[in-house]
Amino acid sequence: MTPTILLSAGEASGDLHGAALARALLRRWPDARLYGLGGPLMQEAGVDLLAHTDELAVMGFAEVAKHLPFFIRLMRRVQRSLAARRPVLVVPIDYPGFNLRLARRARARGIPVLYYIAPQVWAWHRSRMPQLARSADRLAVILPFEAELFRAAGADARFVGHPLLDLPGPHGTRAGFLEQLGLSPADPVLALFPGSRAQEVARHLRLFERAAELVRKARPGVQPVIAAGGSVPTSAYRDTAFPFVTDAWELLHHADAALVKSGTSTLQAALTDTPLVVAYRMHPISFALARRLVRVPHIALANLIAGERIAEELIQDAATPESLAAAVLPLLPGGAAREDARAALARVRHRLIPASDGATVAERVVALAAELIA
């Protein structure tokens, strides 16, 4: 069997998990032809890209509106590929604005759709849950509470575990990692995660730097390190006051606390036992619309999984250097809130693991794919 499969990821986290899935698909079907949307990791894993995440990583209502002509042209191009390449399966990976439309168009052509990492419409647009159920033959969900929610909306949803569980541990020692940066292994490390998109970095980087400076003023030994994430060019970090690294996962393994923009990084922190503070700023118009649409008690995934506020959330105008620094300081070694935070993160880690079957998350998704194209 030589299947052609379309994979569609629009941002850095989707590229990471899409690459793992691509490798698992090629282990199952070595001659498979994989193509679609993604980033450098998916390309390296063997996916022929129609568009790159550098072009796709746009977030927020106002920001997306500016790029609408580009996305209309891209959808037309992808639709033409459905007719020309005749994929036997379409696998959208998160990225709801584009991928929900892709799923509908593929299903209308009779192409099976396996939606991996279902978009979080339960948070901001519950009316789309039945629509997603109609647009996808199966949902591979990665958060433990999602399967029940989507099944109630009529979807065939399966909890496959969170793909971050499959990432390898640190490559080296903490001492070696910090010595490469010219830092002391004996002093605490504060990881700064301003985002994986250019617009997120523009809104968060200076804010996080100023907060870190206040932390250092209160705790002079603290060593801030910036995670240069996603498709943002490293040139965006050249004028920063602190060292930066491109391996965010490695950084979290060696950090003592983290200041993180809301998103997948909050779960990365949970899985590496790194107490965190969550912040997010967006365009004022996008924020005003989000306040009307979002219907969840927390914005951080770690808090949603925990079912309680285990990490402080500071959003929009509440996210100031002073407020962020004040929230970080108790999480550092010797801080009053550190051990309670770590115990709460352990509970989150436990809930992310499905019943053990010896398979990786990507292998569970491939098994679902095999059922749909058998």
Disulfide bonds with the S-S distance in Angstrom:
none
